């Protein structure tokens, strides 16, 4: 096994170099934004109650906007997760009678209730008279002809939505070129359509973000890439100012919007986490590349492969057997710094249509910039791995997962 591990790591070196180059480039951009906005210790003081006049919060939002190349950004602990932030962004460009067109298939499981595919919960598109349409990908890419036809024929379409990462599907993550092509296609017909990207797992993976490639708005979670492993919670929305403002009104209530929202002593961690984010994202990417290399050498089908370009953090391994899925996740859990003694079991989670097994021995509950593995317990029995605060600990977790599989 030792020789296989050495061979697997040797096969990663070319990708590791590319990952480090991106991390250096993006780290310099973050550092420049901190310098431009004169970040000082005074920004780290938090607010309580209503959170009015929180200078540190407001300056951090300006830094996010600069780094992501946008007019404005909303970075708030009040977002309970990425789904919440993306859901608010979905409503930002829509009114009664309007339509959201998803062009990357149906959105991630937890967002399907937002767009009204699951009528079990109140407050979805249906309750506001908003319509939802979906176009499947064609050969793994957005179907530009179908998109062009749809926005030409349906004048109610006011938001076009893309999910950058694969979610619980077998498709590859969308590339920035894919996103740029969709934005160009949509804007060639009508400039009043909001192109919205679910950017979860994608921040800092490449030299650019979707909002630098034609997207009007994007959203994600702070306990993924941009939180750098230090943010205790929250999410962000970044893009054109009018859409960010509308998302803020959905986050709280109309008339309050972004004016309220205390930071409760968390500003320093939010700043520090964003400063670390390019490096931490690189560590997670290296962990994913090593996983692809080792598991492929052991005969399993992986996506992306060790040599493929990366567009998000997620690594899939096709195990084809529910028992192997359980063993893999239990190995990842056993290799975690927190709750290593816990045995993950599949269970019913809100927003999912089948039992899901999740391994995450994380310092921040639910953090998927920390090493984690999860899988819906359904065919084809793929396990989805993401995160790793350090490559060294991520590598150890992958090796532990393989050891459990061999038991």
N, C-alpha and C positions, 0 to 999 in steps of 0.2 A: 504493500500500500504506500509505503514511503516513496518509492520510485515513481509511482503514478502521480502522487501529489507534486513531486518536484517537476515532473514532465508537464503537468497541468499548469503550474505556475510559470514555467518557462514559456509556454505558449501564449501567455497573457501580456508579455512585456511590450509588444508593439502597441497594443490597445492602451496599456497603462500610460505610455508616453503621450498619446493623444489626449487622454483624460487629464493628465497633469497640465498640458498646454492650455486647455480650455479653462481649467481651474485658475491658472495664473492670470489669464486674460480677464476673466470675470471678477477675480479678487481685486485686480487693479481698478476695475470700474466701480466696485463697491467702495474701495478706499477713497477714490476721487470724489464720490458723492458725500462721504462722511466729511471730507475736507471742505468741500464746497459749502455745506450747510453748517460748518463750524461746530460740529458735535462736541459737547462739553459735558462735564459731570452733572451740571444742572439739568440736563435733559433726562436724567435717569430717575428723577423724583416722580413719584406716582401721584395720582389724584384719587379721591374717594367720591362716594355719592354720585352726583350727576356727571362729574368729570368735566365740567366746563373749563376752558382755557388750559388744557393740558398741552404745554409747549412741547414736551418730549414726544407725545403721541403725534402731534401735528407735524413735527419735523421728520419723524420716522416715515410718515406717509409721503412727504415730499422726497425723501431719499428713495423709497420704493419706486415712486414715479420716475425719478431720474434714471435709476438702474434699469428699469423695465421699459424705458423710452416712451412714457405715456404722459398725458396731460395731468392726470390726477390718480390718486390711489386711496383706498380705504383699508387700513390695517387695524383690526380690532379683536380684542379678546372676547367681545360679545358674540362673534361667530362661534357657534358651538362645535363646528367641524367643517370640513371642506364642502360637504353636501349643502350645508346652510349657506355658505358664501356663494356657491355656484347657483343655488336656487334663487337667492336674492338677485344675482346677476341676470338670471333668465327672465325675471319679471321686469328688469330695468328698461328694456326696450319695447315692452308689450302693453297694450291696453285692450279693453273689451272688444272682441271681434277680430283681433290680430291673430297671427299664426306664427308659431315657432317651428322652423324646419330643421330637424336634426339630420345632418348629411353623413354621419358616421355610424349609422345604425341606431338602435335604441340606446339611450344614455345608460350609464352605470346603474346597477340595481336600485340603490337608494334614491336615485333621482327620478325613477319611473313613477313614484307616487306624486312627485311635484308636477309632472306633465300630464297627469291624469290617467296613466295606464292602469293604475291601481286605485279604484274608487272607494277603497276602505277608509281613507283619511280625508277630512275636510281641508279646505284651503288650497286645493290644487287648481290647475288651469281651468278645469271644468266649472268650479265655483265662481270664477271671475269671467267666464265667457270667452276664454282664450283657447284657441285651437292648437292642435299639435299634429304635425306630419313628420314622416320619417322616410329617408332614402337609404337603402343599403349601400355598402361599399361595393365597388366593382373591381374584382381582382385585388382586393385589399387596399384600394385607393378610392378617394371620393369620386363619384361619377359626375364629372364636370358637365357632360351633356344633359344629364337628368336634372342637375342643379340649375343650369341655365334655363332649361325649359320651365322648371317649376317657378322660378322667380319672375320669368316673363309672363306666365299665364295666371299666377295667383298673386294679385295685388295686396292680399291680406298678410303676406309674409313680411314680417318686420324684424325678425331675428333668425339668423342662420347659425346653428350650433354645431360645434365639433368637439369631440372628446379625444384629446391628444393621446392619452394612454389607452392600453387595450382593455382595461377593466377585467372582468372574468370572461374574456373571450379568447379565441385562438389567434386573432389577427395581430399583426405587428402594430407598434405605435405609429401614429402619423408623423411624418417628417415636417420640418418647417417649410420645405418646398411644397408639400401637400397643402398646408395651411395657406401659404401665399397664393397658390393656384386657385383655391376656393375663394379667397378674398378678392382676387382680381376678377374672377368669373362673376361674382355677385355684384361688385361695384361697376362692372361694365354695363350692367342692366339698370341698377338703381343704387344711388349713393345713400339713400335713407335707411337702408337695411343695416342692422347691427350684426357684425360677425363676432360671435362669442365663442371663446375657447375654454373648455375645462382643462386647465394646465396642471392638474395634480400629477406629481411625480416627474414633471418636465422642467421645472425651474433650475437654471444653472447647468443643465446637462450639455447645452451647446452654447455657442458664442452669442446667439440671439434668442429672443423670446417671441412668441406669436404676435405680440403687439408691435414688434419691430418688422413684422412681415405682413402687415395689412389687417390684422385683427383689430377690432374696435374696443374689445373688452376681453379680459381673462380673469380667472379666479382660481383660488386654491387654498390649501390648508397650511397653517404655520407649524403643525406637527409633522409635516413632510419637509421637503427640501428647504424652503426659505427660513424656517425656524432654526436651522442649524443644529438641531438636537437639544436646544436650550429653551425655546419657547414652550411655555406650559400649556398653551392652547391657542385658539384663535384662527382667523383666516384673513384673506385679503381679496380685494377686487381692484383691478387696475385697468385704466383705459381712458377713453374720452370722458371729459369732465361731466357732461350731461348724463351719461350712463352711470358713472360712479355715484353721482348725487342721487339718482333714482334708486340705485341699489341700497344706498344708505337709508332712504325712506322706507324701503322694504325691511331692512334689518331692524329698525326701531319702529317708528310710526311716522306718517306724513306730518310735517311741521316740526318734528324733532330731528330726524335724520342723523347726521354725524355730529351734531352739537353736543350730544350726551354720549357718555361711555368712558367711565373711569378706567385707569390702568392699574390701580391697587398695588403699586410697588413693583410692577413687572417690566417697566420700561427698559431697565438695564439688560435684562435677559433677552428682550426682543431686539434691542440694538446689537448685543453681542452675538446672538444667534444668527442674525442677518449677515453680520461681518464674517462669521465662520461658514456661512452657507455654501459658498463655492467649494471650499475645501472639504466640508463634510459630505457634500453631494459627490465629490470625486471619490471619497472613501467608499461610499455606497456603490458607486459604479464599478469600482475595482472588485468589490465583493461579488457583484453580479457576474462580472467577467470571469472571475475565478470559478464560480459555481458552474457557469456554462462550460468551462474548460474541463473541470474535473468530472462532472456528470456525463458529458459527452464521451470522455475517455472510458467511462464505465459502461457505455453502450446505451445511454438514454438520449431521447430526442429533446433538444433544448431550443429555446427561442428567446432572444436572439442567440446566434452562434457566437463563439469566442471572437471571431474576426469581423462580425457585422458592426456597422455604426450604431451607436446608441442614441435614442431619442427620448427615453424615459428611464426610470430606475428599474422597472420590473423585469424579472427573469422568470421564465416558465420552464418547468421540467415535466415532461410527459411520463408519468409513472404507470398509468394504465391499470392501477390496482388500488382499491380503497385502503387496504391494509398498509401498502407502501406509503401512501399519502400520510396516514396517521404516524407511521414510524419516522418519516422525514420531518414532519412538524414537531414530533416529540424530541427528536435529536436537536433541532434548532432551539427548542425551549431549554433543553438540558445544557446547551452551550451558552445560554444567556447570562448576563451578570445579575439579573433580578428574577426571582421566582424560578430558578433553574430546577427546583424540586417538584414543580407542578407538572401534571400530565395533561396535555390538551386533549379534549374530546369534542367531537362534532356536536353542534347544538343549533337550535333555531334562533336566528338573529333577526331583529326588526329590519325590514326592507329587503330581505332575501327570500327567494322562493324555494330554498332547500336548506338543509343543515349545512353549516360552515364550520370548519376547524381552523383555529387560529393559534399560532405560536408567537408570543411576543413577550420576552422577558425584558421589559423596557423601563427606563427611569421615568418616562412620561407615558401615562396610560394611553394605549392606542397609537403611539407614535410609530409611523412607518418610515421615518428616516433612520430609526434604530432597526437593527436586524429583526426581521419578522418573516413569517411564512404563513400562508393561509390558502385554503382551497374549498370551493363548493364541493360537497360530496355528491357529485354526479359525473357521468361520463363526459369527457374522456379521462377524467381523473388527473387533471393538471394541478400541480402545486405552483403557487405564485410567490416568489421570494423578492423582497425588497429591503433596502436599508443596510446599515452597518456604520456606526459612528466612527469606527476605525477599521482599516482594512485587516489589521492583525486579528482583531476580535471577530470580524465577519468571516475571515478564512477559518478560524477555529470553529465557528458555528456550523459552517458547511461541512467540515470534516466530521464533526460530531453527528450531523444528520446522516451522513453516509455510513458511519459506524452503526447507527441505530437501524438503518435499512438492512445491514448485513447480519443483524442478530437473528 
